[in-house]
Amino acid sequence: MDKSSQSGEADIYRNTSDIFTNLFNEISKVIVGQKETVEQIIVSILCNGHTLVESNPGLGKTLTISTIAKVMDLTFSRIQCTPDLMPADITGTHIIEESGGHKEFKFEAGPVFANIVLADEINRASPKTQSALLEAMQEKQVTVGNDTFILDKPFFLLATQNPIEMEGTFPLPEAQLDRFLLKVLLDYPSFDEEKEIVRRYTMVDIPEVNRVLKKSSVLELQRLTREVPIAEDIKAYAIRVVMTTRNWKEHLEYGASPRASIGLVLAAKARALIHGRNYVSKEDVDTMAYPILRHRIMLTFESERRGITPDKVVGEIIKRTE
């Protein structure tokens, strides 16, 4: 590659850095703090993946994802999952419509037909309803009866679950957990952040955001994410981190699948792009290993009894992997 083409490539990544700076600045007009959470959600969108968010109620999950949809010019819908929610309530159904003296079936689209879908408290939905989301997540399409409907691109599902109220819930099966690219843990804000939240949302004028990206630009950034170069030694390192989870019998019942290796490399590329770099660093891999792996590994009973968390295990694996 000659110097002029290298310079042109560097300019592209500097431009994307400016785009994401504007994006984060606009989001911060509404969302106080949560920079890491917002960044990880955007990483997932760039990777054309999905995110599971675990947090206590009232921490602004709905506001965060609806704000991201607004600044990215994407349609947004919200599904409140309950035990009596039916698959048709998500995907849509055929209804009988009378027209010109005769009746015909017409498809009434459900809330899954949006660019960004929030499935709130997904573990409250029955397994049958949870599985209705599998096809949409994996195939980016919905089948109702004999008809298949392609979802609009990009399609991103953000599901939430409450870690403290487990009564009357249906834990997500491992097969469905593995389909989430990231699992994000959202914690309480600091004192200064909460003070700013109270100030903003007790004023007359509630903060609003403007569109920063067009939908076509989001699709272009998804393409550009996959083009970010990654050195062979960094790629091999990412794969070794994932493979170590399968062999660490001291703490883990089982480890992550090759889907995690794909996800880790892609997420590291997306993080590099967000930070305006035309290469993937070890820091990108280490940072993204936590949200990529924490829901894909199962601790042994003894490890759970001793208070060891998935993040502690991932951190130890990173330290031990060359």
N, C-alpha and C positions, 0 to 999 in steps of 0.2 A: 504494500500500500504506500503510495507516495505521500509527501508532506501535505499537499493541498487537500487530498481526500481525508487524511487524518484530521486536519484542521476543521474541515467541513463536518466530520462526524462529531468532533468535540463540541462544535457550535450547536448541533442538534440537541445534545445532552444538556448543554448550558441553557438552551431555550426551554427544555422540559423542566429544568430546575426552577426557572422563573414562573412557569405555568403552575407548578405545585406550590410555590411560595404564595402566589396570588390565591390559590385554592384554599390553603390553610388559613391565610389571613381573613378571607371571606367567612370561612366556617367559624373562626374564632370570634366573629361579631356576635354569634349566638351561643356557641359552646365554649364554656370556660374550662381551661385545662384539657385533660383527656387527649393530649397530643399523640401519645403512643397508640391509644385506642383508635383514633381517627386515622392515623397513618396505616395501621394494620388493616382496617376496613378497606381503605383505598388500595392497599397492596392486593387484597383479595379480589377487588373489582378488576384491577389491572391484569390479574392472572386468570380472569374469567372463572373464578371459584366462588365459594360460599363460606359464610362465617357463622360460628356459634358463639354467642356472647353469654357469659355467666356472670350475673351480678345480683345484688339485692335490689328490691323495688325502689323507684324514685330517683335513679341516678341518671336519667336523661337519655335512655337508649333510643326511645322513639323519636325524640327531638333530634338526636345526633344523626340518625339514619335519614330522617326526612329532610334535614338540612343539607346533607351530602347530596341527596337526590335533586334538591333545588339548584345547588350551585353547578351540578353536572347536567342540568336540563333533562333529567330522567323522570319518567312517570313513577309514582310511588303508591303502594297500597299496603294496608295493614290487616292481618288476620289475627284475631284474638282466639287462641286455641282453648277449647273447653272439652270436657269429656263427651259431650253430646254433639260435637262438631262432626259433620259427615264429609266424606271425600268430595261429594258434589258441591258442598259449600265452598270448597277451595278451587276446584277445577272449572266449575260451571256445569250446566245441564241443558238438555233439549226441552224446550217448552212448546206447547201447541199454540199457534197463532192463526187467527182467522183473517183471510185476505181475499177479496173478490168473490165471496160466497163459498170458498173452500178452505179447509184447514190444512196447515202444513207445520212441520217441525222446524223450529228455529233454535240455533244454539245461543244460549245466554252465557257469555263468558264470566268466569269467576274472578276473584281478586288475584289469582296467580298470574293473570295476564297484565303484568306491569314490568317495567325495567328493574325496579327494586321492590322486593316484597319483604315485609317484616312479619315473621311468624312469631308472635309474642307468646311466651310460655309454651313452647312446642311440646314439652314433656307432659302437658295436661291433656293433649289430644290422644285419642286411642291409637293403638298400633296400626289399625286399618287406615285411619286418616293420615297418620305420619307417613305411611307408605305411599299415599297419593302424591306426596311431594317428591318421592324418589325419582320418578320419571322426569319430572320437571327439572330437578337438580342435575341429573346425569345426562339426559338426552336433550334437554332444552325444548321439550315438546310435551303435549298433554293429549291423552287418548280418552275419548268419551264415547262409549258404545263402539261403533265401527269407524268413527271419525278420528283423525289425528290432526291436531292443531299445533303449528310451530309457534313458539314464543318469540316475541320481539327481542332483538339484540340491542344492547347487552341485557342479560338476565342475571340478577344477583339476588340470592336469598340470604337474609340475615335472621337467624333464629335466636331466641333468647330462652334462658331457663333460670329459674330461681334456685339457688343452692341450699336455701335454709328451710323451705316448705316443701317437703317431699311427699306428704300425705295426699293420696288421690292422684298420683302422677304415674306416668308410664315411661320409665327410663328408655332413652334412645338405644336401639340395638347397635352393636359394634359395626355392622354393615352400613348403617346410616351415618353413624359418627364419622366413619372413614371418608364419607363423601363431602364432609365439611373440610375445606382447605385449612382453615384456622379455627382455633378456639381461643377467644379473647377473654381475659379476666378483667372486669371493670371494678375498681375499688372506689371508696369514698373520697371526695375531694379534700384538699388540705384546708386549714382554717382560712387562709387568704383567698383561696379559690371559692370557698363557700360564701365568704363575705361578698365577693364580687357577683356571685350568682344571685344572692339576695338583693343586692343593689340594682342589678339589671332588671330583675323580674318583679320588682315592687315599684317601678317607675310607671309613668303614664304611657310612654312610648316603648312598646316591646320591640327588641332588635329584629331587623329583617335582613335577608341576604339577597345578593344579586347573582345572576347566572355568570359563571366564569368560563365554562366549557360548553360546547355543543355536543349532542349525542354522537355525531360523526367523529368528533375529536376523541371521545372516550374510546371508540372502536379503534382509532388509529393508535392511541397510546397502548391499547392491549396488544396490537401487532408489534409495536416498537419494543414492548417489554420482552417479547420472545427473541428479539434480535440483539439484546444486550449481550456482549461477549462475556464468556466465563472461562478462565484458565482451567486446563485439565487437572492441575493439582488441587484447585479449589473445588471443582466438581467431584473429584475422588474423595476429598475430605468430607463433603456433604453426604456422600453415599456411605462412607464409613461410620459417620455419626448415626445414621439411620440403622445400619446393619448391626451396630453394637447393641441396640435395644433388643435385638432378637436373641442375643447370646448372654445377656446379663441376668442369669437365673437368681442371683443373690437378692434382687429387688423386684424383678418383673416376672409375671406369669407368661406374658407374650409381648412381642415388640411390634414395630410398625411395618407396614407392607411397602412394596416398591412404589405405591402411589404417594407415600410420604417422601421418598427420594425425589420424585418428579416435582412434588409440591414445594419441597425445600429449595431446590435449584431455581424454580420459577419465582418463588417469593423473594429469594435473594436478588434475582434480577430486577424485580419490581422495586425493591427497596433502593437498589443502586440507581435506578432511573429517577425515583422520587428525589434522591439526593444529588442529582445532576452529574452522575459519574458514568463513564462508558466502560466500566469494568465492574465485576463483582468481587468484593473483598471478603476476607474471612469474617470480619465483623458482621457483614450482611447475613452470612450463614448462621453465625452464632446467635444473632438477635432473633432471626426468624425460626430457629430450631425450637424455641419454647412454644409459640402458638401452633406450630406445625405438628409437634409430637405429643403435647400434653394430653390430648384426647385419644391418641392412638396406642398408648401403652397402658397395660393393666398391672397395677402393683400387686405383689403377693400379700396375703393376709397379714403376715408378720410385719411387713414394711408399713402397711396401713396402721397396724396396732402401735407401732413405734412413732407414728406421726410424720413419716416421710411422705413428701408430696411428689407428684409427677415432675414438677419444676426442679426440685432438688436432684432428682435422678438425672434429668436432662442436663443440668449444670455440671454434675459429676462426669457424665459421659463426654461433654465438651472438653473438660479438663484433661480427661484420659486419652482423648483421640488426638493423634498427631496431625 
